[in-house]
Amino acid sequence: MQNFNCAWPMRLQLLINQFFDMDLVKVYNLGVGGTNSGVASNMVKYWMYPTELAKVGPDVVVNSYSTNDSLPPWDLKDDPNADLATAVLDQARNGLQQFIRAALTSNRCRVPPLVVHVDDYLGPQQDSLLGEMSYNTAMRQLAKWYDTFAISYGEVVRDISWLEGDSTFFNKNDVHFSNWAHQTIAWSIGFASLELLSTFCDDEFARAVYNFTSTAEHNMIPNNHLYLPPPLTRELLRKDVEEKHAEALISAQESYVAMGCSNKTAGDDDNELEDRSPCIVSWIATPGGYGVPQISHFMDRHSKNSGVPIRGWKTENQLAEGWGNKIGWVATQSDATFTLQFDRIEKDVNSVTVFYLRSYGEKWDESNARFTVSTIDGNNHDKVMSTYDIAGFSEDRHSLTLSQELKLSGTIGKGKSLRIKVDLIGGSTFK
């Protein structure tokens, strides 16, 4: 769907505000075509919100990456002996859990946002029905484990779409769906939200009338917004879970003290508007957001700081498969190179995260870029802190935006200079 105003987030905003006859909510659609929960986790972790939203942060964070999180691993898709249902289940659980943990700790000492999972996936990406429902299974497991909110559009229309062959809400040939599906997703979320609100009000009524107190209120968890249960993985054993839970409580308490959370007051949530991003700068190319003018200005400015001319890279903007314009910074020749320099950085830097495209076809054959992160030492020489090669070619016939964290060998301190050099070392393009 090429118009953001027609997609279900805007429809949900209109539905809620019209239902309550007031401007009660504002929904920011931060979705980027061809991304998954891994990219979304970094967007939340690095506070990559529009300026208006970044000042206070979201009250609710909705993850709706079920389609791309349900994509079978390319190296298993053509293997007749591969258990794709289990592979996608593990993949979805890992990606979604990473997102949940990032979102629940994104507000530091403050009350975390409500995390909502929206499963809007019906297929078709594999033959097994259990495989097509793997994301839904992982979502429900994690929602219970982390006490988050799960909504499945798939469960609403699965019977009439799969069993009766109705194509109104499901595209049998492609993962992208029509306006009726977008509207039904908005209705599903709206109904589930009202049900959640009703349940919450019932609980609050019981608490007030019957002086009901939950077991959790007798410990530190409600007062420590940094607490997270141990990760739900295959390695977590029943015999160890009580010990792991205790360790998580201790870790949360240590972080709570170290970050000075006990000094925060309720008023801080409303009045304190400090910079909550851990980054010196962060952006992801997206239509309607950080677009062609912003990318060009950013690259020109910081490449000039380095004193190294840009060779063989340019800003690209093209309409690609699906609803989204694919824009980005693209290598156009085999010896392409550029260097960015950030002087007098305002925060300590321990890592650099890169968002990049992995695609298929002859154009992307052997695509590979080398990222070198350095600082300038006391002798005015480059001191390399990290070198990492990232492949831009995929065997699968899908284009996905992924992310890669480059951990530095040490900290580049506040006030120092940071340089990022990117060389195309394979193929003829990279994005």
Secondary structure, DSSP 8 states (H G I E B T S, - for coil): ---GGGSHHHHHHHHHHHHHTS----------TT--HHHHHHHHHTT---HHHHTT--SEEEE--HHHHT---TTTTT-TT--HHHHHHHHHHHHHHHHHHHHHTTTTTS---EEEEEE-----S-S-HHHHTHHHHHHHHHHHHHT-EEEEHHHHHHIIIIIS---SS--TT-S---HHHHHHHHHHHHHHHHHHHHHHHHHHHHHHHH----GGGGSSGGG-TT-------TT--GGGHHHHHHHHHHHHHHHHHHTTGGG--HHHHHH------SSS----B-TTSB-HHHHHHHHHHHHHHHT---BSEEEEEEE-SSS-EEEEEEE-STT-EEEEEE-S-SS-EEEEEEEEEEB-SGGGTT-EEEEEEEEE-TTS-EEEEEEEEEE-B-SSS--EEEEEEEEEEEEE-TTS-EEEEEEEEESS---
